Every structure is written in structure tokens, then in C-alpha cells.
Amino acid sequence: MNIMSKLFITLNCCLMLAFPALAQNIKQDMLAINKACHQQNNVSVGFSYTLYKDDKSKEAIDVVQGEIKRLGENLHYKLADMEIIRNEKYNLIIDHQSKLISLSEHNTRLFDWNEGLYFGNFEQYMKLYEKSTFSSQGNTATYDLQLKTGQFARIQITYNKQNYLMTKVVLYYREAQDISRDQRGEKTKPRLEINYTSTDVKAKLEAENFSELNYLDKNGKNYSCKAAYKTYRLQVNIF
């Protein structure tokens, strides 16, 4: 996770789906992918991050396993030593490496679907693209997108043509950087592959699975770490 943390990635089950291309019927395809993501109200997705030093390397520098569980607006995201839990009222971040738990309130929604807003943003994103290609093999299809600007020079999105759920995303970094553990290596332009290894759209999830009280005890307005996390520091940001 130390190497991965040097590369800023924001991941959720709709990673990079707002980006358009110019091949095939991209608007309808990306709309279908976004809808497939938003409509999965009871889902568990396993994935892996695999980091390579450049766009051609076949030898992985680091591999990290993760999982996303969603029940309506409830979300549980795991990646190596990090967990992020979001329920109807709270955000909970558990950093097992630093032994830190952070609890905060929110009043926002993650999965509201607005088709009009999606297409409005679509036109803006078109200005980012230099060129794109579309390919199809068996039950999967891939958009290969080259961008004019931004953190990534190129993005590949592969999805299942039957249910429009993503199976793989590949990110090619624009800037060269040193991703060695000791920061004494050569600078290269890394490649990060995200493989969605398992998807259960009928996961047996309950709201209690996303409760902050699975990690914390509450006494009146005060919180403390449960016995299993008694060595962790606790930060509470509730007003």
C-alpha cells in the first residue's frame, strides 16, 4: 500500500465513467454503464490494483486487493489497510496501518441519477479527448481513450456488453515519477490496472453491515473504540 499511496486514485464502482469517446455509440454506451452502476442497489464487487512501472512492463511492482459493498446509499470500501464506510448519516474511515479511526457526519447523497446532468457534463468532457478507439471481443468491449490533458494520458475501459458492468480499467499516467519504495529509482510513467474480479448483484447485505457501531461504542454523545480496536486513536468530527 505504501507504493500505491504515492499515486492519487479516486475509486468507486463508477470509476472514470463520465469520460466520453468519439467511436461507436459512446453516449449510449456510457449512459448504459452509468445506469448499470447506479441501479445496483445490493452489490458486492471484488477488485485488484496492479501497478507497473510503465506502459509495456509485464512485471508487477505491487498488487493490492479490494472490495466494494453497496446497499442503497450505504457503502463499504476496502483497499489493503484502508476501510471507508458510509451510511445514511456518517462517514467512517479506518486506517489499520496508522491505527486511526475517523468519524464524521454528512448530508449528501452518492447515487442520485440525473440523466440530464450527465449529458450536460458529457459535452464538456469531449474537449479533453485527442482520439479514441473501440474494440469488441466476445462478451466484452473496450474503449481506448487518449486525453489532451490531466493526470492520465490514456484510459482503457472494458465492460461486459450484456450487463454493462465494468470488468477492467487501465490508467496510463502522464507524468514520470519515482514509485520505488526508497525513492531512489528512476522516474517512469506508471500504468495502473484495475481488474474487477467478482461481481455479485444479489449480495445478502443488511443496513447493520454499514453501521459505525460495528467499530465504535456510543455512550450518550460520546464515542470510543470497541475492544478489538482499543489500540487505535479516534477522531470524531460531529457538530
The 8 nearest C-alpha neighbors of each residue, nearest first, counted from 0:
[[1, 3, 2, 4, 79, 63, 80, 61],
 [2, 0, 4, 3, 5, 180, 61, 178],
 [3, 1, 4, 0, 5, 178, 180, 179],
 [4, 2, 0, 5, 1, 6, 61, 50],
 [3, 5, 6, 1, 2, 0, 7, 8],
 [6, 4, 3, 2, 7, 1, 178, 0],
 [7, 5, 4, 3, 8, 2, 178, 189],
 [6, 8, 5, 4, 9, 3, 150, 10],
 [9, 7, 10, 6, 4, 3, 5, 14],
 [10, 8, 7, 11, 14, 15, 6, 13],
 [11, 9, 14, 8, 12, 13, 15, 76],
 [10, 12, 13, 14, 9, 67, 76, 15],
 [11, 13, 14, 36, 10, 67, 44, 165],
 [14, 12, 11, 16, 36, 15, 33, 10],
 [15, 13, 11, 10, 16, 12, 9, 17],
 [16, 14, 17, 18, 13, 156, 168, 10],
 [15, 17, 18, 14, 13, 29, 33, 32],
 [16, 18, 15, 19, 121, 29, 117, 120],
 [19, 17, 16, 15, 124, 20, 121, 125],
 [20, 18, 125, 25, 17, 121, 124, 21],
 [19, 21, 131, 22, 25, 144, 18, 125],
 [20, 22, 131, 25, 19, 23, 130, 132],
 [23, 21, 20, 133, 25, 132, 24, 131],
 [22, 24, 25, 133, 21, 28, 20, 132],
 [25, 23, 26, 27, 28, 22, 21, 29],
 [24, 26, 28, 23, 27, 29, 20, 22],
 [27, 25, 29, 28, 24, 30, 19, 121],
 [26, 28, 30, 25, 29, 24, 31, 32],
 [29, 27, 25, 31, 30, 26, 24, 32],
 [30, 28, 32, 31, 26, 27, 25, 33],
 [29, 31, 27, 33, 28, 32, 26, 34],
 [30, 32, 34, 28, 29, 33, 35, 27],
 [33, 31, 163, 29, 35, 34, 30, 164],
 [34, 32, 36, 30, 35, 31, 29, 37],
 [33, 35, 31, 37, 36, 32, 38, 30],
 [36, 34, 32, 38, 33, 37, 31, 163],
 [35, 37, 33, 34, 38, 39, 13, 32],
 [36, 38, 34, 39, 35, 110, 33, 112],
 [37, 39, 35, 36, 40, 34, 33, 110],
 [40, 38, 37, 36, 41, 42, 200, 35],
 [39, 41, 71, 70, 38, 42, 69, 37],
 [42, 40, 70, 69, 39, 202, 201, 200],
 [41, 43, 200, 202, 69, 199, 68, 39],
 [42, 44, 68, 199, 67, 198, 202, 69],
 [45, 43, 198, 67, 197, 66, 68, 199],
 [44, 46, 66, 197, 196, 195, 65, 198],
 [47, 45, 195, 196, 65, 194, 66, 64],
 [46, 48, 64, 194, 63, 193, 65, 49],
 [49, 47, 193, 63, 62, 192, 64, 50],
 [50, 48, 62, 192, 191, 61, 59, 47],
 [49, 51, 191, 61, 60, 59, 190, 62],
 [52, 50, 59, 190, 60, 53, 189, 56],
 [51, 53, 189, 187, 190, 56, 188, 50],
 [54, 52, 189, 188, 190, 51, 55, 56],
 [53, 55, 190, 56, 189, 171, 188, 52],
 [56, 54, 53, 57, 51, 52, 190, 58],
 [55, 57, 58, 53, 54, 51, 52, 59],
 [58, 56, 59, 55, 51, 54, 52, 53],
 [59, 57, 56, 60, 51, 52, 50, 61],
 [58, 60, 51, 61, 50, 57, 49, 62],
 [61, 59, 51, 50, 58, 52, 62, 49],
 [60, 62, 50, 59, 49, 63, 2, 51],
 [61, 63, 49, 48, 50, 64, 47, 59],
 [62, 64, 48, 47, 79, 49, 65, 61],
 [65, 63, 47, 46, 79, 78, 48, 62],
 [64, 66, 78, 77, 46, 47, 45, 79],
 [65, 67, 45, 77, 44, 76, 46, 68],
 [66, 68, 76, 44, 75, 43, 77, 45],
 [69, 67, 43, 75, 74, 42, 44, 76],
 [68, 70, 74, 42, 73, 41, 71, 40],
 [69, 71, 41, 73, 40, 72, 74, 204],
 [70, 72, 40, 73, 69, 41, 74, 110],
 [73, 71, 70, 74, 87, 86, 109, 110],
 [74, 72, 86, 70, 71, 85, 69, 209],
 [73, 75, 69, 85, 84, 68, 72, 76],
 [76, 74, 84, 68, 67, 83, 85, 69],
 [75, 77, 67, 83, 82, 66, 84, 74],
 [78, 76, 82, 66, 65, 81, 67, 83],
 [77, 79, 65, 81, 80, 64, 82, 66],
 [78, 80, 81, 63, 64, 65, 0, 77],
 [81, 79, 95, 96, 94, 78, 82, 0],
 [82, 80, 94, 78, 79, 77, 93, 95],
 [81, 83, 77, 93, 76, 92, 78, 84],
 [84, 82, 92, 76, 91, 75, 93, 77],
 [85, 83, 75, 91, 74, 90, 209, 76],
 [84, 86, 90, 74, 73, 89, 91, 75],
 [85, 87, 73, 88, 89, 209, 72, 74],
 [86, 88, 89, 72, 73, 85, 106, 105],
 [89, 87, 86, 105, 104, 106, 90, 85],
 [90, 88, 104, 86, 103, 105, 85, 87],
 [89, 91, 85, 103, 84, 102, 104, 92],
 [90, 92, 102, 84, 101, 83, 85, 89],
 [93, 91, 83, 101, 100, 82, 84, 94],
 [92, 94, 100, 82, 81, 99, 95, 83],
 [95, 93, 81, 99, 96, 97, 98, 80],
 [94, 96, 98, 80, 97, 93, 81, 99],
 [95, 97, 98, 94, 80, 81, 99, 93],
 [96, 98, 99, 94, 95, 231, 232, 80],
 [99, 97, 231, 95, 96, 94, 232, 100],
 [98, 100, 232, 94, 231, 97, 93, 233],
 [99, 101, 93, 233, 92, 232, 234, 94],
 [100, 102, 234, 92, 91, 233, 235, 93],
 [103, 101, 91, 235, 90, 236, 234, 92],
 [104, 102, 236, 90, 237, 89, 235, 91],
 [105, 103, 89, 88, 237, 90, 106, 236],
 [104, 106, 88, 89, 107, 103, 90, 87],
 [107, 105, 88, 108, 104, 87, 89, 90],
 [106, 108, 105, 109, 87, 88, 104, 110],
 [107, 109, 110, 111, 72, 106, 87, 105],
 [110, 108, 111, 72, 107, 112, 73, 74],
 [109, 111, 37, 108, 112, 72, 71, 38],
 [112, 110, 109, 108, 113, 37, 72, 114],
 [111, 113, 110, 114, 37, 34, 117, 116],
 [114, 112, 116, 115, 117, 111, 118, 110],
 [113, 115, 117, 116, 112, 118, 30, 119],
 [116, 114, 117, 118, 113, 119, 120, 112],
 [115, 117, 119, 113, 114, 118, 120, 121],
 [118, 116, 114, 120, 115, 119, 121, 113],
 [117, 119, 121, 120, 115, 116, 114, 122],
 [120, 118, 116, 121, 117, 122, 115, 123],
 [119, 121, 123, 117, 118, 122, 116, 124],
 [122, 120, 118, 124, 119, 123, 117, 125],
 [121, 123, 125, 124, 120, 119, 118, 126],
 [124, 122, 120, 121, 125, 126, 119, 127],
 [123, 125, 121, 126, 122, 127, 18, 120],
 [126, 124, 122, 127, 123, 128, 19, 121],
 [125, 127, 124, 128, 123, 122, 129, 147],
 [128, 126, 125, 147, 124, 146, 148, 129],
 [129, 127, 146, 126, 147, 130, 125, 145],
 [128, 130, 146, 147, 145, 127, 131, 144],
 [131, 129, 145, 128, 144, 132, 21, 146],
 [130, 132, 144, 143, 20, 145, 21, 22],
 [131, 133, 143, 142, 22, 144, 134, 130],
 [132, 134, 142, 141, 22, 143, 23, 131],
 [135, 133, 141, 140, 142, 132, 136, 143],
 [134, 136, 140, 139, 141, 137, 133, 138],
 [137, 135, 139, 140, 138, 134, 141, 160],
 [136, 138, 139, 135, 140, 160, 159, 134],
 [137, 139, 160, 159, 136, 161, 140, 135],
 [140, 138, 159, 160, 158, 136, 137, 135],
 [139, 141, 135, 157, 158, 134, 136, 160],
 [142, 140, 157, 134, 156, 133, 135, 143],
 [141, 143, 133, 156, 155, 132, 144, 157],
 [144, 142, 155, 132, 131, 154, 141, 133],
 [143, 145, 131, 154, 153, 155, 142, 130],
 [146, 144, 153, 130, 129, 152, 131, 128],
 [147, 145, 128, 152, 129, 127, 148, 153],
 [146, 148, 127, 129, 128, 145, 152, 149],
 [149, 147, 146, 127, 152, 150, 151, 128],
 [148, 150, 151, 152, 147, 146, 173, 127],
 [149, 151, 173, 172, 152, 148, 174, 171],
 [152, 150, 172, 173, 153, 171, 149, 170],
 [151, 153, 173, 146, 172, 171, 145, 150],
 [152, 154, 145, 171, 151, 144, 146, 170],
 [155, 153, 170, 144, 169, 143, 171, 156],
 [154, 156, 143, 169, 168, 142, 144, 157],
 [155, 157, 168, 142, 141, 167, 154, 158],
 [158, 156, 141, 167, 140, 166, 165, 168],
 [159, 157, 165, 166, 164, 139, 140, 163],
 [158, 160, 139, 163, 164, 161, 162, 138],
 [161, 159, 163, 139, 138, 162, 158, 140],
 [160, 162, 159, 163, 138, 139, 164, 158],
 [161, 163, 164, 159, 160, 35, 32, 158],
 [164, 162, 159, 32, 160, 158, 161, 35],
 [165, 163, 158, 159, 162, 32, 35, 166],
 [166, 164, 158, 167, 157, 159, 163, 195],
 [165, 167, 195, 158, 157, 194, 164, 159],
 [168, 166, 194, 157, 193, 165, 195, 156],
 [167, 169, 156, 193, 155, 192, 157, 170],
 [170, 168, 192, 155, 154, 191, 193, 171],
 [171, 169, 154, 191, 190, 153, 172, 192],
 [172, 170, 190, 153, 151, 152, 154, 189],
 [173, 171, 151, 188, 189, 152, 174, 150],
 [172, 174, 152, 151, 150, 188, 171, 175],
 [175, 173, 172, 188, 176, 150, 187, 151],
 [174, 176, 188, 187, 186, 173, 177, 189],
 [177, 175, 186, 187, 178, 188, 174, 189],
 [176, 178, 186, 179, 185, 184, 182, 187],
 [177, 179, 2, 176, 180, 182, 5, 184],
 [180, 178, 182, 184, 181, 177, 183, 2],
 [179, 181, 182, 2, 178, 1, 183, 184],
 [180, 182, 183, 179, 184, 178, 177, 2],
 [183, 181, 179, 180, 184, 177, 178, 185],
 [184, 182, 181, 179, 185, 177, 180, 178],
 [185, 183, 179, 182, 177, 186, 178, 181],
 [184, 186, 177, 187, 183, 176, 179, 178],
 [185, 187, 177, 176, 175, 184, 188, 178],
 [186, 188, 175, 176, 189, 53, 52, 185],
 [187, 189, 175, 53, 172, 174, 176, 173],
 [190, 188, 53, 52, 172, 51, 187, 171],
 [189, 191, 171, 51, 53, 54, 170, 50],
 [190, 192, 50, 170, 49, 169, 51, 189],
 [193, 191, 169, 49, 48, 168, 194, 170],
 [194, 192, 48, 168, 167, 47, 169, 49],
 [195, 193, 167, 47, 46, 196, 166, 192],
 [196, 194, 46, 166, 197, 167, 45, 193],
 [195, 197, 46, 45, 194, 198, 47, 166],
 [198, 196, 45, 44, 195, 199, 46, 43],
 [197, 199, 44, 43, 200, 45, 196, 42],
 [198, 200, 43, 201, 42, 202, 44, 197],
 [201, 199, 42, 202, 41, 198, 39, 43],
 [202, 200, 199, 42, 41, 203, 43, 204],
 [201, 203, 42, 199, 41, 200, 204, 43],
 [202, 204, 201, 205, 41, 42, 43, 199],
 [203, 205, 202, 70, 41, 208, 206, 69],
 [204, 206, 207, 208, 203, 70, 209, 41],
 [205, 207, 208, 209, 204, 210, 70, 73],
 [206, 208, 210, 205, 209, 213, 204, 212],
 [209, 207, 206, 205, 210, 204, 213, 75],
 [210, 208, 207, 206, 86, 84, 73, 211],
 [209, 211, 212, 207, 208, 213, 86, 206],
 [210, 212, 213, 214, 215, 209, 91, 89],
 [213, 211, 215, 214, 210, 216, 217, 225],
 [212, 214, 211, 210, 215, 208, 209, 225],
 [215, 213, 212, 225, 211, 224, 216, 228],
 [216, 214, 224, 212, 225, 223, 213, 211],
 [215, 217, 223, 222, 225, 212, 224, 218],
 [218, 216, 222, 221, 219, 215, 223, 220],
 [219, 217, 221, 220, 222, 216, 223, 215],
 [218, 220, 221, 217, 222, 216, 223, 215],
 [221, 219, 218, 222, 217, 237, 223, 216],
 [220, 222, 218, 219, 217, 223, 216, 235],
 [223, 221, 217, 216, 218, 215, 220, 224],
 [222, 224, 216, 215, 225, 217, 221, 233],
 [225, 223, 215, 229, 228, 216, 214, 226],
 [224, 226, 215, 228, 227, 214, 216, 229],
 [225, 227, 229, 228, 224, 230, 214, 215],
 [226, 228, 225, 229, 224, 214, 230, 231],
 [229, 227, 226, 231, 225, 230, 224, 214],
 [228, 230, 226, 231, 224, 227, 225, 232],
 [229, 231, 228, 232, 98, 227, 224, 226],
 [232, 230, 98, 99, 228, 229, 233, 100],
 [231, 233, 99, 100, 98, 230, 234, 224],
 [234, 232, 100, 101, 99, 231, 235, 224],
 [233, 235, 101, 100, 102, 236, 232, 99],
 [236, 234, 102, 101, 237, 103, 233, 222],
 [237, 235, 103, 102, 234, 238, 104, 101],
 [238, 236, 103, 104, 235, 102, 89, 105],
 [237, 236, 104, 103, 235, 105, 220, 102]]
